[in-house]
Amino acid sequence: MKKIRVAVIGAGAAGLAALRQLSKYDVFQPVAYEIERQVGGTWIYKDLADDFDPTNINLLAGQSTTSSPPPPHCHSSMYQGLYTNIPKEIMAFPDLPFPQQLPSYPHHTDVLAYLRNYAHQFKLLQYIQFGTMVNSLSRQQIEDKSSWTLTYTDLDSKETTTTQFDAVIVCNGHYCKTSYPDIPDLDQFPGAVTHSHYYREPSIYKDKVVVLMGPGPSGTDIAIELIDTAKEIYLSCHKQPAANLPSKIVVKNTITKLHSNGFVQFEKDPQLVKADCVIFCTGYGYEFPFLTPSCNVTLENQQRRIRPLFMHIFHIDHPTLSFVGICAKIVPFGQFYLQASVVTSVLLNQTPLPSIDEMERDEENDYQDRLATGLQPRHAHFLGVRQWAYNDRLATFINVKNPMSKAIEKTYKYAMGWRQNNILEYRHQNYRIIDEDTFEHVNACKNSNQTSTN
Ligand SMILES: Cc1cc2nc3c(=O)[nH]c(=O)nc-3n(C[C@H](O)[C@H](O)[C@H](O)COP(=O)(O)OP(=O)(O)OC[C@H]3O[C@@H](n4cnc5c(N)ncnc54)[C@H](O)[C@@H]3O)c2cc1C
């Protein structure tokens, strides 16, 4: 039987999910390409290069008029003190729990160990070519089918190889291409301007006045990490930040201007702050530097919308090109598992895709529905509360039971409530999934061994 050759680009959690599903069927011949020397992607902590000082370089070089060198390439945003922000009980892939002895919110090194173990346990390493970077992917039409030509470089030998595939699954992650707001005179600001992507540990901010922009998980967590180190901390927010922030963190409105004399101005606020450093915790855009025009993939809305995509997965015109791991504000691993199951089912011809017209309508309806409910154009792949219906849809589409159970959804909502209301305490809580519909909050706070069932 002729094998179906499938390329997987990236061996982070999404790439592993893809390999796990493909490896269940003999008909597939998967090959994954991975720049790093190990699996894990984002969860591989990396120190910044010794000669790179994030407080002494203008990270906007290249986008602005300054002549400072651009920052070095670095895939991971992991910092030394990072613990997960969702409980391990719901974060795990459906087919492998995290080790029981870990607390509900493990350290990032535990997540990397978990992903390594996942690859090992399901014998996925045999498919991965480590130390290889995909440089280009192009499409040829052969009769009624697309065929994919992939070129990669072996980072040791520097040798470049070109090879053919029947299908390609893109799993290259989307927490790498830093995104900055459009703030007047950003390049005139004399202080340090950096991005949360380059944050590693607090000591370089000792005795500094730091303004962080963005009240998301990174902005909030880094602000809290700086408490004992920085002189003053300001958190600039476009929406309500988490409640009960330590009093040293002064909440401000969004930044409207950075002045050449070092002052930071905030919306509707007469009080300016003289800052040493501004850390933009303002998220990331998508990037696919290897996709050539023949792939016909476009990035819209400040690189936050990938088109044309059906269900945030399939290229509508050339569905043998698919993406796993595109959605944001989700419980990732379980969703990757489902998305990879959908891709596999379609490649096996077990599940037919709708017509191109229907897929285009679906994509547009999904987008318009977001705008109608107040989301921004840049939120094209943002799920949040929509993730549960989306996961249900994926499972129904391929006629399998949704592994992202009601208990997972309930735990997520409950744990997020804890995070929003008790930012300093939420990671001390422990959870247990009892059955598909029920979870237990085991209160781990000292002086209490109370257990509540939900
Ligand atoms: C700071 C931070 C904290 C987070 N905390 C949590 C959390 O607590 N819980 C949670 O569930 N999720 C968390 N996430 C989300 C996290 O990104 C996902 O859990 C998940 O790891 C994403 O996996 P991925 O495979 O999509 O991408 P990545 O992990 O980024 O993997 C992509 C891989 O593709 C490789 N690659 C890229 N381009 C190429 C190329 N051209 N050729 C070959 N290889 C390539 C990269 O080297 C990388 O290994 C966090 C993310 C960040 C940034």
Ligand as a Chemical Component Dictionary entry (heavy atoms), coordinates in Angstrom:
data_LIG
# 
_chem_comp.id                   LIG 
_chem_comp.type                 NON-POLYMER 
_chem_comp.pdbx_formal_charge   0 
_chem_comp.three_letter_code    LIG 
# 
loop_
_chem_comp_atom.comp_id 
_chem_comp_atom.atom_id 
_chem_comp_atom.alt_atom_id 
_chem_comp_atom.type_symbol 
_chem_comp_atom.charge 
_chem_comp_atom.model_Cartn_x 
_chem_comp_atom.model_Cartn_y 
_chem_comp_atom.model_Cartn_z 
_chem_comp_atom.pdbx_ordinal 
LIG C1  C1  C 0 4.926  32.456 28.669 1  
LIG C2  C2  C 0 3.946  31.393 28.305 2  
LIG C3  C3  C 0 3.279  30.688 29.284 3  
LIG C4  C4  C 0 2.377  29.670 28.943 4  
LIG N1  N1  N 0 1.754  28.997 29.944 5  
LIG C5  C5  C 0 0.927  27.981 29.621 6  
LIG C6  C6  C 0 0.325  27.171 30.647 7  
LIG O1  O1  O 0 0.507  27.415 31.829 8  
LIG N2  N2  N 0 -0.452 26.135 30.265 9  
LIG C7  C7  C 0 -0.684 25.834 28.945 10 
LIG O2  O2  O 0 -1.362 24.857 28.658 11 
LIG N3  N3  N 0 -0.153 26.606 27.964 12 
LIG C8  C8  C 0 0.639  27.652 28.259 13 
LIG N4  N4  N 0 1.217  28.393 27.266 14 
LIG C9  C9  C 0 0.845  28.121 25.865 15 
LIG C10 C10 C 0 1.855  27.213 25.159 16 
LIG O3  O3  O 0 2.359  27.934 24.127 17 
LIG C11 C11 C 0 1.181  25.948 24.707 18 
LIG O4  O4  O 0 0.928  25.176 25.868 19 
LIG C12 C12 C 0 1.993  25.038 23.790 20 
LIG O5  O5  O 0 3.217  24.752 24.369 21 
LIG C13 C13 C 0 2.151  25.541 22.375 22 
LIG O6  O6  O 0 2.686  24.493 21.619 23 
LIG P1  P1  P 0 2.975  24.611 20.063 24 
LIG O7  O7  O 0 3.494  23.292 19.668 25 
LIG O8  O8  O 0 1.790  25.165 19.369 26 
LIG O9  O9  O 0 4.091  25.711 19.882 27 
LIG P2  P2  P 0 5.627  25.731 20.434 28 
LIG O10 O10 O 0 5.694  25.142 21.767 29 
LIG O11 O11 O 0 6.044  27.120 20.230 30 
LIG O12 O12 O 0 6.377  24.755 19.419 31 
LIG C14 C14 C 0 6.643  25.098 18.091 32 
LIG C15 C15 C 0 7.896  24.366 17.645 33 
LIG O13 O13 O 0 8.088  24.581 16.248 34 
LIG C16 C16 C 0 9.493  24.726 16.001 35 
LIG N5  N5  N 0 9.655  25.453 14.749 36 
LIG C17 C17 C 0 9.201  26.713 14.478 37 
LIG N6  N6  N 0 9.529  27.029 13.213 38 
LIG C18 C18 C 0 10.193 25.973 12.678 39 
LIG C19 C19 C 0 10.788 25.718 11.419 40 
LIG N7  N7  N 0 10.785 26.625 10.440 41 
LIG N8  N8  N 0 11.390 24.521 11.205 42 
LIG C20 C20 C 0 11.416 23.573 12.195 43 
LIG N9  N9  N 0 10.866 23.770 13.420 44 
LIG C21 C21 C 0 10.262 24.948 13.652 45 
LIG C22 C22 C 0 9.988  25.486 17.218 46 
LIG O14 O14 O 0 11.371 25.316 17.405 47 
LIG C23 C23 C 0 9.158  24.861 18.344 48 
LIG O15 O15 O 0 9.818  23.789 18.950 49 
LIG C24 C24 C 0 2.117  29.398 27.580 50 
LIG C25 C25 C 0 2.777  30.126 26.588 51 
LIG C26 C26 C 0 3.692  31.110 26.944 52 
LIG C27 C27 C 0 4.383  31.853 25.844 53 
# 
loop_
_chem_comp_bond.comp_id 
_chem_comp_bond.atom_id_1 
_chem_comp_bond.atom_id_2 
_chem_comp_bond.value_order 
_chem_comp_bond.pdbx_ordinal 
LIG C1  C2  SING 1  
LIG C2  C3  SING 2  
LIG C2  C26 DOUB 3  
LIG C3  C4  DOUB 4  
LIG C4  N1  SING 5  
LIG C4  C24 SING 6  
LIG N1  C5  DOUB 7  
LIG C5  C6  SING 8  
LIG C5  C8  SING 9  
LIG C6  O1  DOUB 10 
LIG C6  N2  SING 11 
LIG N2  C7  SING 12 
LIG C7  O2  DOUB 13 
LIG C7  N3  SING 14 
LIG N3  C8  DOUB 15 
LIG C8  N4  SING 16 
LIG N4  C9  SING 17 
LIG N4  C24 SING 18 
LIG C9  C10 SING 19 
LIG C10 O3  SING 20 
LIG C10 C11 SING 21 
LIG C11 O4  SING 22 
LIG C11 C12 SING 23 
LIG C12 O5  SING 24 
LIG C12 C13 SING 25 
LIG C13 O6  SING 26 
LIG O6  P1  SING 27 
LIG P1  O7  DOUB 28 
LIG P1  O8  SING 29 
LIG P1  O9  SING 30 
LIG O9  P2  SING 31 
LIG P2  O10 DOUB 32 
LIG P2  O11 SING 33 
LIG P2  O12 SING 34 
LIG O12 C14 SING 35 
LIG C14 C15 SING 36 
LIG C15 O13 SING 37 
LIG C15 C23 SING 38 
LIG O13 C16 SING 39 
LIG C16 N5  SING 40 
LIG C16 C22 SING 41 
LIG N5  C17 SING 42 
LIG N5  C21 SING 43 
LIG C17 N6  DOUB 44 
LIG N6  C18 SING 45 
LIG C18 C19 SING 46 
LIG C18 C21 DOUB 47 
LIG C19 N7  SING 48 
LIG C19 N8  DOUB 49 
LIG N8  C20 SING 50 
LIG C20 N9  DOUB 51 
LIG N9  C21 SING 52 
LIG C22 O14 SING 53 
LIG C22 C23 SING 54 
LIG C23 O15 SING 55 
LIG C24 C25 DOUB 56 
LIG C25 C26 SING 57 
LIG C26 C27 SING 58 
# 
